[in-house]
Amino acid sequence: MNKDYSDIIDLPHYVSGNRPHLTMEQRAAQFAPFAALSGFEEAIDGVRK
């Protein structure tokens, strides 16, 4: 097994021919926070009252 990656280090960067290039904003949106537990805050607020 070649652990220094010499077999792939000089390969060109892959660019898909099927999908459009994403803008920086679109790429950043993929990592934006999301509500994994939708309705959780409302359920907790109902219990606290």
C-alpha distance matrix in Angstrom:
0.0 3.8 6.1 9.2 9.6 11.2 10.7 12.9 14.9 17.8 18.3 21.8 22.8 23.4 27.2 28.5 31.4 32.7 33.1 35.2 33.9 34.8 37.0 36.2 38.7 37.2 33.8 35.3 37.3 34.2 33.8 37.5 38.7 40.0 42.3 40.1 43.3 45.9 49.4 48.3 50.4 53.5 53.1 52.8 55.8 57.8 57.1 58.1 61.5
3.8 0.0 3.8 5.7 6.3 7.5 7.9 10.2 11.6 14.6 15.6 19.2 20.3 21.5 25.3 27.1 30.0 31.7 32.0 33.7 32.1 33.1 35.1 34.2 37.0 35.7 32.2 33.8 36.1 33.2 32.7 36.5 38.0 39.5 42.1 40.2 43.5 46.1 49.6 48.5 50.4 53.6 53.4 53.1 55.9 58.1 57.6 58.3 61.7
6.1 3.8 0.0 3.8 5.5 8.1 9.5 10.8 11.3 14.7 16.0 19.3 20.0 21.4 25.1 27.1 30.2 31.8 31.7 33.1 31.2 31.8 33.5 32.2 35.0 34.0 30.3 31.5 33.9 31.2 30.4 34.0 35.5 37.2 39.8 38.0 41.3 43.9 47.3 46.1 47.8 51.1 51.0 50.5 53.2 55.5 54.9 55.5 59.0
9.2 5.7 3.8 0.0 3.8 5.5 8.2 9.3 8.7 12.0 14.1 17.3 18.2 20.3 24.0 26.4 29.5 31.4 31.2 32.3 30.1 30.8 32.3 31.0 33.9 33.2 29.6 30.9 33.6 31.1 30.3 34.0 35.7 37.7 40.5 39.1 42.5 44.9 48.4 47.3 48.8 52.1 52.2 51.7 54.3 56.7 56.3 56.7 60.1
9.6 6.3 5.5 3.8 0.0 3.8 5.3 5.6 5.8 9.2 10.6 13.9 14.8 16.6 20.4 22.7 25.7 27.7 27.6 28.8 26.9 27.8 29.6 28.6 31.6 30.6 27.1 28.7 31.3 28.8 28.4 32.1 34.1 35.9 38.8 37.4 40.9 43.2 46.8 45.9 47.5 50.6 50.9 50.6 53.1 55.5 55.3 55.9 59.1
11.2 7.5 8.1 5.5 3.8 0.0 3.8 5.5 5.2 7.5 9.7 13.3 15.1 17.2 21.0 23.5 26.3 28.6 28.8 29.9 28.0 29.3 31.0 30.2 33.4 32.6 29.2 31.0 33.7 31.4 31.2 34.9 37.1 39.0 42.0 40.8 44.3 46.4 50.1 49.3 50.8 54.0 54.4 54.1 56.5 59.0 58.8 59.3 62.6
10.7 7.9 9.5 8.2 5.3 3.8 0.0 3.8 6.1 7.6 8.3 12.1 14.1 15.6 19.4 21.6 24.0 26.4 27.0 28.5 26.9 28.6 30.6 30.2 33.4 32.2 29.0 31.1 33.6 31.0 31.2 35.0 37.2 38.8 41.8 40.4 44.0 46.0 49.6 49.1 50.8 53.8 54.1 54.1 56.6 58.9 58.8 59.6 62.7
12.9 10.2 10.8 9.3 5.6 5.5 3.8 0.0 3.8 5.6 5.4 9.0 10.5 12.0 15.8 18.2 20.9 23.2 23.5 24.8 23.2 24.8 26.8 26.4 29.6 28.4 25.2 27.4 29.9 27.4 27.8 31.5 33.9 35.5 38.6 37.4 41.0 42.8 46.5 46.1 47.8 50.7 51.2 51.3 53.6 55.9 56.0 56.8 59.8
14.9 11.6 11.3 8.7 5.8 5.2 6.1 3.8 0.0 3.8 5.8 8.7 10.1 12.7 16.3 19.2 22.0 24.4 24.4 25.1 23.0 24.3 25.9 25.2 28.5 27.7 24.5 26.4 29.2 27.1 27.2 30.8 33.3 35.3 38.5 37.6 41.3 43.1 46.8 46.2 47.6 50.7 51.3 51.2 53.4 55.9 56.0 56.5 59.6
17.8 14.6 14.7 12.0 9.2 7.5 7.6 5.6 3.8 0.0 3.8 6.4 9.0 11.9 15.2 18.3 20.7 23.6 23.8 24.3 22.3 24.1 25.6 25.3 28.8 28.1 25.1 27.4 30.2 28.4 28.8 32.3 35.1 37.0 40.4 39.7 43.4 45.0 48.7 48.4 49.7 52.6 53.5 53.5 55.6 58.1 58.4 58.9 61.8
18.3 15.6 16.0 14.1 10.6 9.7 8.3 5.4 5.8 3.8 0.0 3.8 6.6 8.6 12.1 14.9 17.2 20.1 20.5 21.4 19.8 21.9 23.8 23.9 27.3 26.2 23.4 26.0 28.5 26.5 27.4 31.0 33.8 35.4 38.7 38.0 41.7 43.1 46.9 46.8 48.2 51.0 51.9 52.1 54.2 56.6 57.0 57.7 60.5
21.8 19.2 19.3 17.3 13.9 13.3 12.1 9.0 8.7 6.4 3.8 0.0 3.8 6.3 9.1 12.3 14.4 17.5 17.8 18.3 16.6 18.9 20.7 21.2 24.7 23.6 21.1 23.9 26.4 24.8 25.9 29.3 32.4 34.0 37.5 37.0 40.8 41.9 45.6 45.8 47.1 49.7 50.9 51.2 53.1 55.5 56.2 56.8 59.5
22.8 20.3 20.0 18.2 14.8 15.1 14.1 10.5 10.1 9.0 6.6 3.8 0.0 3.8 6.5 10.0 12.7 15.4 15.0 15.3 13.3 15.4 17.3 17.6 21.0 19.8 17.3 20.2 22.6 21.0 22.2 25.6 28.7 30.3 33.8 33.4 37.2 38.2 41.9 42.2 43.4 46.0 47.2 47.6 49.4 51.8 52.6 53.2 55.8
23.4 21.5 21.4 20.3 16.6 17.2 15.6 12.0 12.7 11.9 8.6 6.3 3.8 0.0 3.8 6.5 9.5 11.9 11.9 13.0 11.7 14.1 16.7 17.7 20.6 18.8 16.6 19.9 21.8 19.8 21.6 24.9 28.0 29.1 32.5 32.0 35.7 36.6 40.3 40.8 42.2 44.7 45.8 46.4 48.3 50.5 51.4 52.2 54.8
27.2 25.3 25.1 24.0 20.4 21.0 19.4 15.8 16.3 15.2 12.1 9.1 6.5 3.8 0.0 3.8 6.5 9.0 8.8 9.4 8.4 11.4 14.1 15.8 18.6 16.7 15.1 18.6 20.2 18.7 20.9 23.9 27.2 28.2 31.6 31.4 35.1 35.6 39.3 40.0 41.4 43.6 44.9 45.8 47.4 49.5 50.7 51.5 53.9
28.5 27.1 27.1 26.4 22.7 23.5 21.6 18.2 19.2 18.3 14.9 12.3 10.0 6.5 3.8 0.0 3.8 5.4 5.8 7.7 8.2 11.2 14.6 16.7 18.9 16.4 15.3 19.0 19.9 18.2 20.9 23.7 26.8 27.3 30.4 30.2 33.7 34.0 37.7 38.7 40.3 42.3 43.5 44.7 46.3 48.2 49.5 50.6 52.8
31.4 30.0 30.2 29.5 25.7 26.3 24.0 20.9 22.0 20.7 17.2 14.4 12.7 9.5 6.5 3.8 0.0 3.8 6.0 7.7 9.5 12.9 16.1 18.9 20.8 18.2 17.8 21.6 22.2 20.8 23.8 26.3 29.4 29.7 32.8 32.6 36.1 36.1 39.7 41.0 42.5 44.3 45.6 47.0 48.5 50.3 51.7 52.9 55.0
32.7 31.7 31.8 31.4 27.7 28.6 26.4 23.2 24.4 23.6 20.1 17.5 15.4 11.9 9.0 5.4 3.8 0.0 3.8 6.9 9.7 12.4 16.0 18.8 20.2 17.1 17.1 20.9 20.8 19.2 22.5 24.9 27.7 27.6 30.4 30.2 33.5 33.3 36.9 38.4 40.1 41.6 42.9 44.5 46.0 47.6 49.1 50.5 52.4
33.1 32.0 31.7 31.2 27.6 28.8 27.0 23.5 24.4 23.8 20.5 17.8 15.0 11.9 8.8 5.8 6.0 3.8 0.0 3.8 6.6 8.8 12.4 15.3 16.4 13.3 13.4 17.2 17.1 15.8 19.1 21.3 24.3 24.3 27.2 27.3 30.6 30.4 34.0 35.4 36.9 38.5 40.0 41.4 42.8 44.6 46.2 47.3 49.3
35.2 33.7 33.1 32.3 28.8 29.9 28.5 24.8 25.1 24.3 21.4 18.3 15.3 13.0 9.4 7.7 7.7 6.9 3.8 0.0 3.8 6.3 9.4 12.7 13.9 11.3 12.0 15.7 15.8 15.3 18.6 20.5 23.7 24.1 27.2 27.8 31.2 30.7 34.2 35.7 36.7 38.4 40.2 41.5 42.6 44.5 46.3 47.2 49.1
33.9 32.1 31.2 30.1 26.9 28.0 26.9 23.2 23.0 22.3 19.8 16.6 13.3 11.7 8.4 8.2 9.5 9.7 6.6 3.8 0.0 3.8 6.7 9.6 11.5 9.5 9.6 13.2 14.2 13.9 16.7 18.8 22.3 23.2 26.7 27.4 30.9 30.6 34.1 35.3 36.2 38.1 40.0 40.9 42.0 44.2 45.9 46.5 48.5
34.8 33.1 31.8 30.8 27.8 29.3 28.6 24.8 24.3 24.1 21.9 18.9 15.4 14.1 11.4 11.2 12.9 12.4 8.8 6.3 3.8 0.0 3.8 6.5 7.9 5.7 6.1 9.6 10.4 10.6 13.4 15.1 18.7 19.8 23.3 24.3 27.7 27.5 30.9 32.0 32.7 34.7 36.7 37.5 38.5 40.8 42.5 43.0 44.9
37.0 35.1 33.5 32.3 29.6 31.0 30.6 26.8 25.9 25.6 23.8 20.7 17.3 16.7 14.1 14.6 16.1 16.0 12.4 9.4 6.7 3.8 0.0 3.8 5.3 5.1 6.2 8.6 9.9 11.3 13.5 14.6 18.4 19.9 23.5 25.0 28.3 27.9 31.1 32.2 32.4 34.5 36.7 37.4 38.1 40.6 42.3 42.5 44.4
36.2 34.2 32.2 31.0 28.6 30.2 30.2 26.4 25.2 25.3 23.9 21.2 17.6 17.7 15.8 16.7 18.9 18.8 15.3 12.7 9.6 6.5 3.8 0.0 3.8 5.5 5.1 6.1 8.6 10.2 11.5 12.6 16.4 18.5 22.3 23.8 27.2 27.1 30.2 30.9 30.9 33.3 35.5 35.8 36.5 39.3 40.8 40.8 42.8
38.7 37.0 35.0 33.9 31.6 33.4 33.4 29.6 28.5 28.8 27.3 24.7 21.0 20.6 18.6 18.9 20.8 20.2 16.4 13.9 11.5 7.9 5.3 3.8 0.0 3.8 5.4 5.1 6.1 8.9 10.3 10.4 14.1 16.0 19.5 21.5 24.7 24.2 27.2 28.0 27.9 30.1 32.5 32.9 33.4 36.1 37.8 37.8 39.6
37.2 35.7 34.0 33.2 30.6 32.6 32.2 28.4 27.7 28.1 26.2 23.6 19.8 18.8 16.7 16.4 18.2 17.1 13.3 11.3 9.5 5.7 5.1 5.5 3.8 0.0 3.8 5.5 5.1 6.8 9.5 10.1 13.7 14.9 18.4 20.0 23.2 22.8 26.0 27.1 27.4 29.5 31.7 32.4 33.1 35.6 37.3 37.7 39.5
33.8 32.2 30.3 29.6 27.1 29.2 29.0 25.2 24.5 25.1 23.4 21.1 17.3 16.6 15.1 15.3 17.8 17.1 13.4 12.0 9.6 6.1 6.2 5.1 5.4 3.8 0.0 3.8 5.4 5.5 7.5 9.5 13.1 14.8 18.5 19.6 23.1 23.3 26.7 27.3 27.8 30.2 32.1 32.5 33.7 36.2 37.6 37.9 40.1
35.3 33.8 31.5 30.9 28.7 31.0 31.1 27.4 26.4 27.4 26.0 23.9 20.2 19.9 18.6 19.0 21.6 20.9 17.2 15.7 13.2 9.6 8.6 6.1 5.1 5.5 3.8 0.0 3.8 5.4 5.6 6.7 10.4 12.8 16.6 18.0 21.4 21.7 24.9 25.2 25.3 27.9 29.9 30.1 31.0 33.8 35.1 35.1 37.4
37.3 36.1 33.9 33.6 31.3 33.7 33.6 29.9 29.2 30.2 28.5 26.4 22.6 21.8 20.2 19.9 22.2 20.8 17.1 15.8 14.2 10.4 9.9 8.6 6.1 5.1 5.4 3.8 0.0 3.8 5.3 5.0 8.6 10.1 13.7 15.4 18.7 18.5 21.7 22.4 22.7 25.0 27.1 27.6 28.5 31.0 32.6 32.8 34.9
34.2 33.2 31.2 31.1 28.8 31.4 31.0 27.4 27.1 28.4 26.5 24.8 21.0 19.8 18.7 18.2 20.8 19.2 15.8 15.3 13.9 10.6 11.3 10.2 8.9 6.8 5.5 5.4 3.8 0.0 3.8 5.7 8.7 9.7 13.3 14.1 17.7 18.0 21.5 22.1 22.9 25.3 27.0 27.5 28.9 31.3 32.5 33.1 35.4
33.8 32.7 30.4 30.3 28.4 31.2 31.2 27.8 27.2 28.8 27.4 25.9 22.2 21.6 20.9 20.9 23.8 22.5 19.1 18.6 16.7 13.4 13.5 11.5 10.3 9.5 7.5 5.6 5.3 3.8 0.0 3.8 6.5 8.7 12.4 13.2 16.7 17.6 21.0 20.9 21.5 24.4 25.9 25.9 27.4 30.1 31.0 31.3 33.8
37.5 36.5 34.0 34.0 32.1 34.9 35.0 31.5 30.8 32.3 31.0 29.3 25.6 24.9 23.9 23.7 26.3 24.9 21.3 20.5 18.8 15.1 14.6 12.6 10.4 10.1 9.5 6.7 5.0 5.7 3.8 0.0 3.8 6.5 10.2 11.9 15.1 15.5 18.6 18.6 18.8 21.5 23.4 23.4 24.5 27.3 28.5 28.6 30.9
38.7 38.0 35.5 35.7 34.1 37.1 37.2 33.9 33.3 35.1 33.8 32.4 28.7 28.0 27.2 26.8 29.4 27.7 24.3 23.7 22.3 18.7 18.4 16.4 14.1 13.7 13.1 10.4 8.6 8.7 6.5 3.8 0.0 3.8 7.0 8.9 11.8 12.5 15.4 15.1 15.2 18.2 19.9 19.8 21.0 23.8 24.8 24.9 27.4
40.0 39.5 37.2 37.7 35.9 39.0 38.8 35.5 35.3 37.0 35.4 34.0 30.3 29.1 28.2 27.3 29.7 27.6 24.3 24.1 23.2 19.8 19.9 18.5 16.0 14.9 14.8 12.8 10.1 9.7 8.7 6.5 3.8 0.0 3.8 5.9 8.8 9.1 12.3 12.5 13.2 15.8 17.4 17.8 19.2 21.6 22.8 23.4 25.7
42.3 42.1 39.8 40.5 38.8 42.0 41.8 38.6 38.5 40.4 38.7 37.5 33.8 32.5 31.6 30.4 32.8 30.4 27.2 27.2 26.7 23.3 23.5 22.3 19.5 18.4 18.5 16.6 13.7 13.3 12.4 10.2 7.0 3.8 0.0 3.8 5.4 5.5 8.6 8.8 9.9 12.3 13.6 14.3 15.9 18.0 19.3 20.1 22.4
40.1 40.2 38.0 39.1 37.4 40.8 40.4 37.4 37.6 39.7 38.0 37.0 33.4 32.0 31.4 30.2 32.6 30.2 27.3 27.8 27.4 24.3 25.0 23.8 21.5 20.0 19.6 18.0 15.4 14.1 13.2 11.9 8.9 5.9 3.8 0.0 3.8 6.0 9.4 8.9 11.2 13.6 14.0 14.7 17.1 18.8 19.5 20.8 23.4
43.3 43.5 41.3 42.5 40.9 44.3 44.0 41.0 41.3 43.4 41.7 40.8 37.2 35.7 35.1 33.7 36.1 33.5 30.6 31.2 30.9 27.7 28.3 27.2 24.7 23.2 23.1 21.4 18.7 17.7 16.7 15.1 11.8 8.8 5.4 3.8 0.0 3.8 6.2 5.5 8.4 10.5 10.3 11.4 13.9 15.3 16.0 17.6 20.1
45.9 46.1 43.9 44.9 43.2 46.4 46.0 42.8 43.1 45.0 43.1 41.9 38.2 36.6 35.6 34.0 36.1 33.3 30.4 30.7 30.6 27.5 27.9 27.1 24.2 22.8 23.3 21.7 18.5 18.0 17.6 15.5 12.5 9.1 5.5 6.0 3.8 0.0 3.8 5.5 7.8 8.8 9.6 11.5 13.2 14.4 15.9 17.6 19.4
49.4 49.6 47.3 48.4 46.8 50.1 49.6 46.5 46.8 48.7 46.9 45.6 41.9 40.3 39.3 37.7 39.7 36.9 34.0 34.2 34.1 30.9 31.1 30.2 27.2 26.0 26.7 24.9 21.7 21.5 21.0 18.6 15.4 12.3 8.6 9.4 6.2 3.8 0.0 3.8 5.6 5.3 6.2 8.7 10.0 10.8 12.6 14.5 16.0
48.3 48.5 46.1 47.3 45.9 49.3 49.1 46.1 46.2 48.4 46.8 45.8 42.2 40.8 40.0 38.7 41.0 38.4 35.4 35.7 35.3 32.0 32.2 30.9 28.0 27.1 27.3 25.2 22.4 22.1 20.9 18.6 15.1 12.5 8.8 8.9 5.5 5.5 3.8 0.0 3.8 5.5 5.1 6.2 8.6 9.9 10.8 12.4 14.6
50.4 50.4 47.8 48.8 47.5 50.8 50.8 47.8 47.6 49.7 48.2 47.1 43.4 42.2 41.4 40.3 42.5 40.1 36.9 36.7 36.2 32.7 32.4 30.9 27.9 27.4 27.8 25.3 22.7 22.9 21.5 18.8 15.2 13.2 9.9 11.2 8.4 7.8 5.6 3.8 0.0 3.8 5.5 5.2 6.1 8.6 10.0 10.5 12.6
53.5 53.6 51.1 52.1 50.6 54.0 53.8 50.7 50.7 52.6 51.0 49.7 46.0 44.7 43.6 42.3 44.3 41.6 38.5 38.4 38.1 34.7 34.5 33.3 30.1 29.5 30.2 27.9 25.0 25.3 24.4 21.5 18.2 15.8 12.3 13.6 10.5 8.8 5.3 5.5 3.8 0.0 3.8 5.5 5.1 6.2 8.8 10.0 11.0
53.1 53.4 51.0 52.2 50.9 54.4 54.1 51.2 51.3 53.5 51.9 50.9 47.2 45.8 44.9 43.5 45.6 42.9 40.0 40.2 40.0 36.7 36.7 35.5 32.5 31.7 32.1 29.9 27.1 27.0 25.9 23.4 19.9 17.4 13.6 14.0 10.3 9.6 6.2 5.1 5.5 3.8 0.0 3.8 5.5 5.1 6.5 8.8 10.4
52.8 53.1 50.5 51.7 50.6 54.1 54.1 51.3 51.2 53.5 52.1 51.2 47.6 46.4 45.8 44.7 47.0 44.5 41.4 41.5 40.9 37.5 37.4 35.8 32.9 32.4 32.5 30.1 27.6 27.5 25.9 23.4 19.8 17.8 14.3 14.7 11.4 11.5 8.7 6.2 5.2 5.5 3.8 0.0 3.8 5.3 5.1 6.2 8.9
55.8 55.9 53.2 54.3 53.1 56.5 56.6 53.6 53.4 55.6 54.2 53.1 49.4 48.3 47.4 46.3 48.5 46.0 42.8 42.6 42.0 38.5 38.1 36.5 33.4 33.1 33.7 31.0 28.5 28.9 27.4 24.5 21.0 19.2 15.9 17.1 13.9 13.2 10.0 8.6 6.1 5.1 5.5 3.8 0.0 3.8 5.4 5.1 6.5
57.8 58.1 55.5 56.7 55.5 59.0 58.9 55.9 55.9 58.1 56.6 55.5 51.8 50.5 49.5 48.2 50.3 47.6 44.6 44.5 44.2 40.8 40.6 39.3 36.1 35.6 36.2 33.8 31.0 31.3 30.1 27.3 23.8 21.6 18.0 18.8 15.3 14.4 10.8 9.9 8.6 6.2 5.1 5.3 3.8 0.0 3.8 5.6 5.6
57.1 57.6 54.9 56.3 55.3 58.8 58.8 56.0 56.0 58.4 57.0 56.2 52.6 51.4 50.7 49.5 51.7 49.1 46.2 46.3 45.9 42.5 42.3 40.8 37.8 37.3 37.6 35.1 32.6 32.5 31.0 28.5 24.8 22.8 19.3 19.5 16.0 15.9 12.6 10.8 10.0 8.8 6.5 5.1 5.4 3.8 0.0 3.8 5.6
58.1 58.3 55.5 56.7 55.9 59.3 59.6 56.8 56.5 58.9 57.7 56.8 53.2 52.2 51.5 50.6 52.9 50.5 47.3 47.2 46.5 43.0 42.5 40.8 37.8 37.7 37.9 35.1 32.8 33.1 31.3 28.6 24.9 23.4 20.1 20.8 17.6 17.6 14.5 12.4 10.5 10.0 8.8 6.2 5.1 5.6 3.8 0.0 3.8
61.5 61.7 59.0 60.1 59.1 62.6 62.7 59.8 59.6 61.8 60.5 59.5 55.8 54.8 53.9 52.8 55.0 52.4 49.3 49.1 48.5 44.9 44.4 42.8 39.6 39.5 40.1 37.4 34.9 35.4 33.8 30.9 27.4 25.7 22.4 23.4 20.1 19.4 16.0 14.6 12.6 11.0 10.4 8.9 6.5 5.6 5.6 3.8 0.0
